[in-house]
């Protein structure tokens, strides 16, 4: 009786771990194929805040965003 419950709990834990890594892999793949923001969007965003960004600043922001992906 308790062995059946133990097997179910172990199965759930293993399923959650596998599901986490599969979902993580799929999200990384999706983000690489469809980046959420590009250089033009950063330029428009900084311009709307009242400053004219240089190309160096845009590259720095892009590098920071890519580092966290």
WOGIHU-V549229 format. One line per field, one symbol per residue. ss: DSSP state (2 for helix, 1 for strand, 0 for the rest). A space follows every 10 residues. Layout:
BEGIN
ss = ???
END
This chain:
BEGIN
ss = 0222222222 2222222222 2222222222 2220000022 2222222200 0000222222 222222200
END
